[in-house]
């Protein structure tokens, strides 16, 4: 899909499906302001490998279904779903969470771009981050509440830095990060961002057993 092909077209898609498409271009469906474009249902098949920068920025997602990123995707670009209004849940590939234990099958995702889910303030619940992800600094920046991120890899993404990864006041967010037991030291930049007095910020804990 070419860059900017539907940019600022202010269209409403009852169903938008991608079949046999390997890449969605930069700003392909981006809108110039929140609420000026609507996608009721969004589907990607397993041919897709890359979602470009700001591809769906400012689009209103009116479906109550989960946003499912196929297992084939290797890169999600910067700001790809920034201000993707009404997004409540996202799943990366063949990941799952059962009784607090995450699982995955043959993941390919390597990079979740900066500000990918920025300002998706309705995004809550559990998200499993595949073990293949090596870059995702600031991917979940913004005022997220009750968002639980489960990391499969004992090695943290190479670009995490600390408070700046969440791009805002820690008093306005509540993000819970779960890592494999014994891997806490690798995620140390996120280990001191929780305020026990206000129960806000970023809390780091483990999901496994040594």
C-alpha positions in Angstrom: 0.0 0.0 0.0 1.7 3.3 -1.1 2.5 6.1 1.3 -0.3 8.6 2.0 -2.7 6.9 -0.4 -5.8 7.7 1.7 -4.2 10.4 3.9 -6.8 13.0 5.1 -9.5 11.5 3.0 -11.9 11.5 6.0 -13.4 8.2 4.9 -15.4 5.7 6.9 -14.5 2.0 6.4 -17.1 -0.5 7.6 -14.5 -3.2 6.9 -10.9 -2.7 6.0 -9.0 -5.9 5.2 -5.5 -6.5 4.0 -4.9 -9.6 2.0 -1.6 -10.5 0.4 -0.1 -7.1 1.3 3.4 -7.1 2.7 3.7 -3.4 3.6 1.3 -0.6 4.6 3.0 2.7 3.7 3.7 5.7 5.7 0.6 7.7 6.6 -1.4 5.5 4.3 -4.6 6.0 6.2 -3.6 8.9 8.6 -6.0 11.7 9.3 -5.0 15.3 10.1 -7.2 15.4 13.2 -8.8 12.9 15.6 -12.2 11.8 14.5 -12.0 12.7 10.8 -11.6 9.0 9.7 -13.3 5.9 11.0 -12.5 2.2 10.7 -15.2 -0.1 12.0 -13.3 -3.4 11.5 -9.7 -3.9 10.7 -8.1 -7.2 9.5 -4.5 -8.1 8.5 -3.6 -11.5 7.0 -0.3 -13.3 7.5 1.3 -11.8 4.4 1.9 -8.5 6.2 5.4 -7.8 7.3 5.5 -4.0 8.0 3.1 -1.3 9.1 4.6 2.1 8.2 5.1 5.2 10.3 1.9 7.0 11.3 -0.1 4.6 9.0 -3.3 4.9 11.1 -2.7 8.0 13.1 -5.8 9.9 14.4 -8.2 7.2 13.0 -11.2 6.3 15.1 -11.5 2.5 15.7 -15.1 1.9 16.4 -14.9 -1.9 16.8 -15.1 -3.4 20.2 -12.9 -6.3 19.0 -9.2 -6.7 19.7 -6.6 -5.2 17.3 -4.8 -8.3 16.1 -1.3 -7.9 14.6 -0.5 -11.0 12.6 2.5 -13.2 13.6 4.2 -12.3 10.2 4.7 -8.7 11.1 8.3 -7.8 11.7 8.1 -4.0 12.2 5.4 -1.6 13.4 6.5 1.9 12.5 6.8 5.1 14.6 3.3 6.4 15.6 1.6 3.7 13.5 -1.5 3.7 15.8 -0.9 7.1 17.5 -4.2 8.5 18.7 -6.0 5.4 17.3 -9.1 6.5 19.2 -11.2 3.9 21.1 -8.5 1.2 20.9 -9.0 -1.0 24.0 -7.0 -4.1 23.4 -4.1 -5.3 21.2 -2.6 -8.7 20.5 0.8 -9.3 18.9 0.9 -12.5 16.8 0.4 -15.9 18.4 0.7 -14.7 22.0 -1.6 -15.6 24.9 -1.9 -15.2 28.6 -3.2 -18.0 30.8 -3.4 -17.7 34.6 -0.9 -14.9 34.5 1.6 -16.8 32.4 2.3 -15.5 28.9 3.1 -17.7 25.9 4.0 -17.3 22.3 4.5 -19.3 19.1 7.0 -18.6 16.4 7.1 -14.8 16.8 8.6 -12.5 14.1 8.1 -9.0 15.5 11.3 -7.1 16.1 10.4 -3.5 16.5 7.5 -1.5 17.9 8.2 2.1 16.9 8.3 5.2 19.1 4.9 6.6 20.0 3.2 3.6 18.3 0.4 3.6 20.7 0.8 7.1 22.0 -2.4 8.7 23.4 -4.4 5.5 23.0 -5.8 6.2 26.4 -8.5 3.5 26.3 -5.9 0.8 25.8 -6.0 -1.3 28.9 -5.7 -4.9 30.0 -3.0 -7.5 29.1 -0.5 -7.2 26.2 2.2 -9.9 25.7 5.4 -8.5 24.1 7.1 -11.3 22.0 10.6 -12.4 22.8 11.8 -11.2 19.4 11.1 -7.5 20.1 14.5 -5.7 20.5 13.3 -2.1 20.1 10.2 -0.5 21.6 11.3 2.7 23.5 8.3 5.0 24.0 6.0 2.7 22.1 3.4 3.0 24.9 4.0 6.6 25.8 0.9 8.6 26.9 -1.6 8.5 29.7 -2.3 4.8 29.9 -4.3 3.5 32.9 -4.2 -0.1 34.1 -2.1 -1.4 31.2 -0.3 -4.7 31.8 2.7 -5.5 29.6 4.1 -9.1 29.8 7.6 -9.5 28.3 8.6 -12.9 27.1 12.3 -12.2 26.8 14.7 -12.1 29.7 16.7 -9.5 27.7 15.1 -6.1 27.7 14.7 -4.2 24.4 18.0 -2.5 23.7 16.6 1.1 23.5 14.7 1.4 26.8 16.0 4.3 29.0 13.6 4.8 32.0 11.0 7.5 32.7 11.3 9.1 29.3 10.0 5.8 27.7 6.6 6.8 29.1 6.7 10.4 27.9 4.8 12.3 30.6 4.0 12.6 34.3 4.3 9.3 36.1 1.4 10.5 38.3 -1.0 10.3 35.4 -0.3 6.6 34.4 -0.5 3.1 35.8 1.5 0.6 33.8 2.4 -2.8 35.1 5.4 -4.5 33.6 6.0 -8.3 34.1 9.3 -9.9 33.1 10.7 -13.4 33.5 11.9 -14.3 37.0 15.6 -13.4 37.3 15.4 -10.8 34.5 14.6 -7.9 36.7 18.2 -6.5 36.5 17.9 -6.3 32.7 14.8 -4.1 33.0 16.4 -1.9 35.7 15.6 1.4 34.0 11.9 0.7 34.8 12.5 -0.5 38.3 12.1 2.7 40.2 9.2 4.4 38.5 6.3 3.4 40.9 4.9 5.6 43.6 3.6 3.5 46.4 1.8 6.5 48.0 -0.3 7.2 44.9 -0.2 3.8 43.2 0.8 5.5 40.0 3.7 5.2 37.6 5.3 2.1 36.2 5.5 -1.0 38.4 8.0 -3.8 37.5 7.5 -7.3 38.7 8.0 -10.9 37.5 5.6 -13.4 36.0 7.8 -16.5 36.3 9.3 -18.6 39.0 13.1 -19.0 39.5 
